[in-house]
C-alpha cells in the first residue's frame, strides 16, 4: 500500500508540473513532450502490477480551460498596457514620426534611449491634456475583441501543429527545435489571416484624433472602410503581419528553450518528485517562466521590429497630394520609408513598444498559468 501511495503521489506531482511547464500546450500533448523537459513521461509514473491507477486516471485539462485562460491573460495584459500601445502606434505613423522625431537629436545610444523615454512620457501627457483620459484607451474595444480569438487560435494552432509534427516526424515522438519553428510559423500565419481586420480597425481608431474625429466607434469605422475602400482593404498590412510571424516564431523558440532550462534546473535542485518544494519555490519558478516569456519577447522584438512600422503605415493608408495611396505594398513601403526618413525611422516607437509588449507577455503568460491551475482544480 505504501508503494502504491507513493506512486500515486508522484503521478499527481507530475500532472501538476505538466500544467505549469507546458501552459500553452493542450493536455493530450503534454505526455509526449514531457520527457524532453523532465527526462521521463507521465506514463512512467503509473505503477505496474495490480495497481488500478492508469494513464486514463490522469486529470486532463479541458480545451475550454485553455481558451478561457488565454482570453483572460490576454485581456489583462491588453488593458494594463493599452496606453503604451496607443503611443507606440502613433509614433510609428508618418504624421507623429515627423512631429516627435525632432526631439531625438543626440547620436549617443544612451542619451537616445533617455530621450525616447521622455518622448513617450510627453506623448502620453499631451494626449491626456488635449484629448482626455479616454484617448489613452483608443482602440481597446477591437483590441479586446481580437485578443481572445488571436490567443486561442495561436495557441491551438501552435499546439496542434507541433503535436502532429512530433507524431509523424519526431524520433520517439519527441519535440525538436525545428518543430517549434514550423509550428510558430504556421500559428502566426493562421492567426494573422483571421484577425487582421480587427487590428486594422484598432489602428485606424488609435490614429483618429479627437479634434477631428472621423469614427464614432469600431463598428462605424468598419462601415466606413467597407463603404469607401472595399472589403479587401480590411486586409491591408496583411503581408507585413505575415512577416510579423517571424517575431512570434522567434519568441516561441526562445521561450521553449528557456522553459526547458528552468524545468531541468528545478529537477537538479528539487529532485524528480519535487515533494520538498515550498510555496516560495513555486512562486519563484512561476516568476521565472513568466520572466522568460518577457525576455523572449524583448529579444524577438529587437530583431524584427521594422515590420511593425511598415505594418502600421500600410494600415494607416495615407494618401499623396494627388489622392493616390502613398504605400502600395510591403517592399515599396520599406524602401520609401527608408529613403524618406532614414534607418532610424524603422525603429520609431520602439521604446513604448518594448514598454508595452514585454510587460504584456509577462502578465499574459503569468495570468494564463494561474487561471489554468485555478480552473483545472
N, C-alpha and C positions, 0 to 999 in steps of 0.2 A: 504493500500500500504506500509505503514511504517513497519508493522509487517512482511509482506511478504519479504520485502527487508532485514530486519534483519535476517530472517531465511535463506535467500539465502547467505548472508554474512557468517553466521555461517557454512553453508554447505561447502562453499569454504574453510573456515579455517580448518574444519575437514579433508577435502580432502588433503590439503597441509600437515597438520600434519601427516596424514596417510602415505604420501610418505616419510616423514622424519623418522617417528617412526618405520616403517617396510620396510626398504630399501631392505632387502633380501627376501621379500615375494611378491608373484605375486599379482597384483592389485585386482583380484577377491577374494583373500583370506583375504584382509585387513578388509572387512566389518565384517567378522565373528570373527576376532581376536582383533578387535579394542576395544571391550568392556573391556577386561582384563586390558589394559594399561590406558584407559581413562574413564572407568566406563559408557560409552554409545556407541552406534553404529551409523554409518553414517545414517542408515535409520531413527534413532530417530530424526535427524535434518530436515527431509523432512516435510515441512509444510502440514498440513491437510486441508480439506475443498476444496475450489475451486482452490487451487494453481496448476499451470501447471508444477511445478518443481517435477520431480520424481527421483527415485533412478537411472533410466537409464540415467538421465542427468549428473550424476557424471562422470567426465572425467576419463576413465580407462587407466592406463598406459599400453602400449602395451608390449607384451613379448620381442620383439626385443630391446626395451629400456633397459630392464634388462640385456640382452645378451651383448649389446654394452657397457653399463656402467660397467658391471663386467669385461669385457675384458680390457677396458681402465684402470680401477682401478688396476687390477692385473698386467697389463703391466707396469704401472708407478712404482708400488711397486717393481716389479722384477728388473727393470733397475736400480733403485736407490740403491738397496741393493744387487746387483749381486756380487760385490767383496767380501762381507762378506759371501755370500753363498758359493763361491769357497773356502774360507778359512775354513769354517765350514766343508765342505766335505773332505778337505784334512786332517784336524785334526781328523776326525772320522776314517780315513783309518788306517790300521795297520802300513804302512810304515811311514807315517808322525807322527803317535802316538809315535812310538819308537824314532823318531828323536827329536820331540819337547817336549815330556813328561819329558825329562831330566831337562828341565828348571824349572819345578814345584817341588821345594824342600821343601817348608815350609808346616807344617800341620795346620797353622793358617788360618782359612777361609777367613779373611780379606786380609791377605797377598797373599793367593792363588788367590783371585779374582783380585788383582792388577797384579799378575804375569800372569794370564790368559789374562788380557787386554794387557799387554806388549807383551805376546806371539802372540796375534792376530795381533798387530801392526808390530811385527817382521816378521811374515809370509807375510803380505801384502807388506812390504818393500822389502823383499828378492824376492818375485815374480816379483815385478816391476823392480828390478835391474837385476835379472838373466833371466827373461822370457819376459820382456817387458810389457807395459801397457795393451796390448790385452789379456794377460793371466788372468787379473783380471775379464774379462768378458767371460771366457771359459764356454761353455755350455749355454750361454744366448739364443742362437738360439732355441734349443729344449725346453728351459725353457719357452720362449715366445710362442712357438708353443703349449706348454702344458697348459699355463696359461688360455687362452680363453676357451678351452673345459672343463678344470678342474673346473674353476669358474662357468661356465654356467651349467655344469652337476650337480655340487654340489648344486648350488642354486635352480635349478628347481626340483631336486630330493628331497631336503630338504623341499621345499615349498609344493610340490605335496603330499609327504608322510604325512606331518603334516595336510594339508587340508583334506586328506582322513580320517585320524585318528579322526580329530575333527568332521567331518560329520557323521562318523559311530560309534564312541565311546565316544565322548565328551558330557558332560552334557550341554544341551542347546547350543551345538556346540561351546563350549569354549575350548581354548587350556589349557593344563596342562603340568607340568614339565616332566612327563613320556613320553609325546608326543615328547618333544624336544629330549629326549634320543633316542627314537626309530627312529625318523626322522634323527638325526645326524648319527646314526649307519648305516642306510640304504644309506644315501648320501655318507658316507665315503666308503662303500663297492662298490657302483656303480662307484664312481669317481676313486678309486684305480684300479679297474679292467680295466677301459677304458684308463687310462693314464700311467700305469706302464711302458710300453715300452719307452715312451718319457723320463721319469725320469731316467730310466736305462742308456739310451744313454747319457743323460746330465751328469750323474755321471762318466761314462767312460771318457768323454771328459774333465771333470774337473780334473781327476786324470792322464791325459795324459800330461807328461812333454814335454816342447818344445825341450829340449836337445835330447830326444829320442822319438820323436812324432810318433805315430802309425797311427793316423787318420787325414785325411785332413779336414774333415767336418762331420756334423751329418749324412749325407747320406752314407759317406764312413764307418763310424762307424757302421751304421745299416747293411750294406752289409757284413762287416767283422764278425759281430756277427752271422748273419744268416748262412754264409758260414762255419764258424769254430765251432760254438756252437749249431746251430739249432734254429728253430723258438721259441721253448718253453723257451729258455734261455732269451728271452725278458721279461719273467715274473719272473725272479729271484728277490727275495726280496719281492714278492707279499704278502706272509704270514705276513711279517713284516709291509708291507703297510696297510694290514687289521688291524693289531694291532694298527697302527697309527690312525685308525679311532676313537680310544678311545680318542685321543687328540682332534680331531676335534669335537667329541661329547661333551666333557667337555667344550671346548671353546664356542660351541653353547649355551649350557645350562647356563653357566656363563654370556655370553653376553646378552641372553634373559632376565635374571633376573635383570641385571644392567640396561638394556634398559627400562624395565618396571618401575624400581625405578626412573630413570631420568624423564620419562614421568609423573609419579604421582607427582614428586616433582615440575615439571613445572605447573601442574594443581593447586597445592597448592599456588604457587607464583603468577601465571598469570590468574588463573580462567579458567572456561570452554571455553570461547571464545578466550582468548589469544589475544584480539584486541590491548592491550597496549604493546605488545612485540615490542622491538626496534631491530634494526639491530644487536646491540651488544648482545642482549638476544639470538637471533637466532644463532649467531656465537658461543656463549658460549655453547648452547645446542648441536650444531653440533660437537664442540670440545669434549664435554663430551661423546657423543655417540662414536666418533672415539677413544677417550681415553679408553672407556670401552672395545672396541674391542682389543686394545693393552694389557690392563690389563688381560683380559680373556685369551689371547694367552700366556702371560707370565706365568700365573698360570698353564695352561694346559701343557705347555712345561716342567715345572719343574717336574710335576707328571709323565709324560710319555716319557721323553727324551731318556732313554736307547734303546727304539725301533729304534730311529733314527740311532744310532751307528750300531746296528745289521743289519738294512736295508742297510746301506752303505757298510758294509763288504760283505753281500750277493751279492750285485750288483757289487762290486769290483771284486769278484770271484778270489781271489789269489790262487795259486797252491802250493802244498807241493813240496819238493825236488824230490819226486817220480813222480810228474806230475799229481797227483790226486788233486781234489778240496779240499781246506783246510776246507771250510764250506759247509756242506751238507744240512742243514736245520735250521729252526728258533731256536728250542730248543738247538740243538747241537752247534749252533753259540753262543747263550747266555752263555752256560756252558763253552765253550772253551775260549771265550774272558775273562770271569770272572776268570777262572783258570789260564790263562797265564799272564794276565795283571792287575788283581785285580778289585775291585769295582769302583775305580776312573776312570778306562778306559771307564766305561759305560756312563760317562759324558764328554768324550773327545769332545772338540769343542763346549761345552755348551755356553761359553761366546759369540763367534761370532754368534752362532745360535740365541741367545736371541737378540743380537745387530741387527740381520737381521730381524727376524720374528716379533718382537714387532713393530718396525717402519713400517715394511711391512704391518702388519694388520691395523695400524693406517692410513697409506697412502691409502691402498686399500679401506677400509670402507669409509674413508672421500671422496676420489675421486669418488667412486661409487655413494655416495649420491648426490654429486654435479652434476654429469653427469645425473643422473636420473631426478633431478629437471630441469636441462637445457633442456633435450630432451622432458620432459613432457610438458614444457611450449611452 
